[in-house]
Amino acid sequence: MNCFYHSAVPAIGLCKHCQRGLCPECAAVVDDVLACQNRHEDEVHKLEVLTARNILQSERVRSVYMKNFSFYGLVGIAFVGFGWWQLDWLGLQALLFMALGVFLLYAAIANYLEGRKYK
């Protein structure tokens, strides 16, 4: 691949913004990545800042999913346990508690599995 701006010169890499081949004369290093010199340096810097923010945000999202997993799991176990314990006294109402508990346990599992995606 040759430089987009100098077709006779071999490219050393691609601009992160426009994906064009760049020679050493046309390449500018911005935040450890290449950009078209005097053309896309600001855009590449903004992309790098956005990428760093996304990484930080994904760590926060994972934390929230794990907190939800813990809360839903504990409340779900409590509802199922209470329903089972009161089955003789409450009858169909106890089954409602148990159904809510099972639904919360399902939500806990779903949050856990979703949280594992954000490592």
Protein Blocks (a to p, Z undefined) as FASTA:
>chain_A
ZZfklmmbccfbdcfklopacdfklpcceehiacdehklmmmmmmmmmmmmmmmmmmmmm
mmmmmmmmmmmmmmmmmmmmmmmmmmmmnommmmmmmmmmmmmmmmmmmmmmmmmmmZZ
